[in-house]
Amino acid sequence: MGGWVGALEALDMSRKRILIVGNMGYVGPVLCRHLRACWPEAELIGVDAAWFAHCLATKELPERVLDQQWFLDARDLTLEQLRGVTALIYLAAVSNDPMGASFEDITLAINRDAAARLAALARRARVRHFVYASSCSVYGFAEDGHPRTETDALDPLTAYARSKVETEQILAGSDDGQMVTTCLRFATACGRSPRLRLDLVLNDFVAAAITSGEIQVLSDGSPWRPLIDVADMARALAWAVERPIENGGSMLIVNAGSDCWNYQVRDLAQAVASHTQSHVSINQAAPPDQRSYRVDFSRFRDLAPDHQPRVDLSTSVAGLIDQVSTMNLSQDCFRSSRYVRLNVLRESVAEGRMSTALRWST
């Protein structure tokens, strides 16, 4: 451990000042609650443009655990605002393939350009840790079925996946050995959250089962997906916030998830059906889904043995069932609701509240 990073690591944990950029989405509320539990005396600051602030699935306002909430676009943060910050967690994103297809330029502007710019500013401000939420979707189509490791070839098939690959490359290319940078290639998120999303595979299956009694798998069900509960994403992010430089180096790209959470889509549907007595319909005539990959999480297991995923599939499904059952959704409304994030962006743009650059209209 050397330079100013080593000196700062000796500071008392209570002096942590953590900036969570993109805290008002799906992952952020769960993460902030976990960070507060880990470090009760830390200063936690949320930064968010509030695109999805109203997409609450609970009466409880999750930002209450924060010391400050800045309503600010990630693209607009300044160097001065980063001074005194010990860790910056970058969650801000146009966060899935359908949104990326509709807003491709903005996906790159937020997921890649704003993240790279903030990392450069963070380095100048002497932020100790920069944590970037990347994605296992960078592996694309792994036809041979071999679980992908961090050194395997990448095959990003969408704007969202490309934005993650290119950000990792920029961060690695600018590493100077001082700031500790961690890119967590997360498995597909799932599980309950105060700002629930129903445009994620497992969450969608649960909502369909609850509202209609039928789970429709649009593919032939064979594609592989690694999953991770959002609570376990929070544990991984907390690990990255204090990762010592000698544990993985100043620049680390690592798959974040668990080997036992590699599932085929049809198995996820059957798991939900077994909890809800629902019927599963699989489209055997569908063309092959090119997004299919298994992932090897052994490096994460070696580096972060005390921060491994704890939530199993059954527990995640049960939690979703409990939450969705209280939301008074119908079969017709849940896919057109605010819990599908693309709906929110399209509506905000169509009604003139937001520009096509996804900035609030003045």
N, C-alpha and C positions, 0 to 999 in steps of 0.2 A: 504494500500500500504506500503510495507516495503522493507528493505535491499537496495542494490544498484539500484534495478529497480526503486524504488520510488524516489531516489535522481536524477537519470538520467532523469526521466519523466519531471522534472522541466526545462530541457534545452530548449533553444529557438528552435522553429520548423525549423528555417533555418539551423540548425546544423545537421539535419538528414543526415546520410550516409547510403544509402540503396543499398544492394547487391541483384540483381535479377539474380538468378541462373537458366539458361535455358531461357534467354530472346529472343533468335533468333528463336523461334518457332511460333506457331499460336497465343497464348495468349500474349506473351511477348511484341510485338510491340505496341499493344493496351494498355497494362498496363503501359509501360514506358511513352507513351504519356500522359496518365491520371495522373501518378505520377508527371510528370513535370508540368502539369497544376495545380495540388494541391499544390505543394511545389516548386516554381520556383527557390529558392535558395538552395535547397537540392542537395547533391552530389549523383548522380545516377550512379551506376556501373553495367554493364552487364557482366555476366560470361556465356560463351557458347562454346561448342566444334565445333560449326558451321556446324553440320550435314546438316542443312536445310537453310544455309545462302543464297543460290542461289534460293530458292523457292519463289521468290518475285512475287507478283501479281500487283505491282505498280512500277513506276519509282522512287519513293521517298525511300531513305534509312532510315528505321525507327530508326536506332541507332544514328542518328544525334542529338536526344534529350538527349543523355547520356553525362556524363562527361568523362567516360572511358568505353572502351569495352575490356574485357580480353578474349582472345581466349584460353579457358582452359576447360578441362573436369571436370565435377562436382566431379568426383572421385579423383581429384588431388588437390583440394583446401587445403591450409595449415592453421594452427592456426595463423601464423603471418599475413596472408592475411585477416583474420577476425578481427584483432585488430582495434578498432576505428569505427567499423560498428555498427550502431544503430538498423538496422532491416535487416533480411535476408529472402527473399521470394524464396521458392524452387518450381520452375516450371519444372525443368528438369525431363524428363520421357521418357521411351518407351511407347508411349502415347495412344495406343488403343489395342483392343483384337486381331486383326490380327497380329500386330507387336509383341504382347506378346506371341502369339502362335509360331511365327517364331524364336523369340529370348527370350525364357523364362528365361534362367539363367541371361541374361543381364538385363531383366526387373527387376528382383529382385535386381541385383547389383546396378542399378541406381535409380530405384523408391524407394527402401527400404534401402539398405545398405549404399549408399552414403548419402542419406537424414539423416539417423540416425547418421552416423559419423559426418556430418556437424553440426547437432544439438548439439552433445556432444562438438565439438570444439567451437561452438558459445557460449555455456554456459561458457566454460573456458575463452573465450575472452570477456565475459561480454556484449554480444550482448543483447539488450533489448527485441527484438521481433523476434521470429522465426515463419514464416508462411508457412504452407505446403498445397499445392494444392492436396487435396484428391478427392474422387469421390463418387457419389451416386450409382455407380455400385456395391458397397459393399453390397447392399441389394439383388442383384441377382434376384430371382424369388419370387414375393410376390403374391401367388395364390389367397389369399382372397380379394385382391383389397384394403385392408386397407392402407392408406398413412403411410409410414414408418417414425418413429421418431428416434432420436438419441439413444434412449434406446431400440429399437426393435432389435431382433436377426438379425445377418448378415448372408448372404449366397453368398459369393464371388464365382463366377462360372468360372472365368478365371484367368490367371497369373497376368494380369493387376489389376484386382479387389483384388486378394490376396495380391499383393504388397502394395496396399493402406491400407488394414486392418492391415497387419503386421507392417507397419510403424506407424500407429496410436497407436498400442499397445506398440511399443517400446518407442515412445515419451511420452506416458502416464506413462509408467513404470519408466522412468528416470526423471520425473518432480520433481524438488526440491523446487518449490515455488518461484524461483527467476526469471528466464527468462519467459516471457509471450509467450506461444506457442499456436498457433491457427491452427487447421486442418479444412479447409473448404471443406466439402463434396459437390462438385459442381455437379449440374445437367449437362446433356450433352451439350457441348458447341455448339454454332452456331453463324452465323453472319459474317460480312465482316471483313477482316484483311489484312494488308500489306503482310503477309505470309499466304494467304488463304489455308485452307485445304478443300478438297472435299471428304474426307473419313469420314464425319460426316453426320448423317442422313438427317437433313434439308438441309445442303449445297449440298449433293449429289442429293437430289430431285430437287433443283433449277438448278443445272448444267444439269441434265437429261432433264428437261423441256426446258431449253434454247437451248440445242444442238440437241434434237430429237423430242420435242413436246410430249414425252411420259414419264410418271413416272411409273417405275416398282417397286411395293412393293413385295419383295421376300417372305415375310411372309403373313399370312392371314390378316395382318393389325391391329390385336387386341392388341398387346403388348403395354403397357404403357411406356412412356418416359417423364421424366421431362427435360425441356430444359432451357438454360440460354444464352442470347446473350453475346458475349465476352466483350462488353462494360460494361455490368453489372457485369461480373466477375472482371473486373478491379476495379469497385467501391467497391466490397466486399473485395478485396485484400488490397485496400487503407485503408479501415476501420480496417482490422486486423493489419496493420502496426503501428497503434497508439492506439489499443484497451487498455484501462486502465485495470489493473489487477483486479480491483473490478467489472468489467463488464464481468463476465463469468469465473473468476478465472485464475490462472496461466497456466492451461492446459484446452483448450476448443476444443471440437469436435462438429461442428455444420453443419447442412445441409444448403447449400447456393443456393438460388433460390427463386422462387415464386410459391405459390399454384396454381395460375391461368395458369402456364406454364406446368402443367401436361396434356399431350396429348397422345392419342392413335396414333400409327404410321399412320393409314389410314387417320386420321384427319389432320396430318401434310401434307400428300400427297395432300389432297383435298385443303388445304389452299394454297399450291404452285400452284396447277392447276387453282385456281380461279384468281390468279394474272397473269397467263401466257397462259390461254386458252389451257392447255395441257390435254391429256387423261391420266387417272389413270388406271393402270392394277394391280390387286391384285391377288396373287396366293392363292386362297381359298383352294387348296389341299396341301399346305405346312404343314410340321409338326410344332407343336407349338414351338414358339420362347421362350426359357426359360428365356431370359433376359426381364423381364416385372415387373415394379414396379412403384408405385406412391409414392410421398414423401411429407411429412409434413414439411413446412418451417417456422412454427410459432415461433420457438425459435430464428431463425435468424431475423425475423421481430421484435421480442421483444428486442433483444440485439442491433440491428443496424437499428433503425427506419429511420435514415437519409441517409442510404446507400442501400436502397431497389432497386430492379430492376426497371428500367424505360422503357425499350424497350419492346414493345409488339410484338406478332408474326407477325402481318402484316408489321410492320416497319422493322423487321429483314429480312423478305422475300424480301421486296422491296429493301433493301440495298444490299442483295445478288444478286438480279436480275440486279441491276445497275452495280455491280462490274463484275459479270460473263459475262455480255453482251459485255464488252469491251475487253475480254481476247482472242478472236478468237479461242475458243475451238471447237472441233468437237465431235460428239457422240463417234467416235472410239477412240479418243485420250485422253479424259479427265480422264478416269479411268486408263489409262496407263501413265499418266503425273506425273510430280513432285509434283502436288498438292495432290497426294495420297502418304502419307509418307512412307509406306512400299515399294513402288516402288523405292524410293530414296535409302533406306538402302540396298535393294537387289542389286541394280545396283552398289553401291559403293563397296560392298563386292565382287561381281562377277568380277569387273574390277580391283580388287586388291588395290583400294585406301584405303580401310578400312578392318580391320581384322574381324573375326567372333565375337570378343569381342567388336565390334563397337568402335575401336580405329583407328585413322588415321595411315596408314602405313608410316614408315619413309623412 
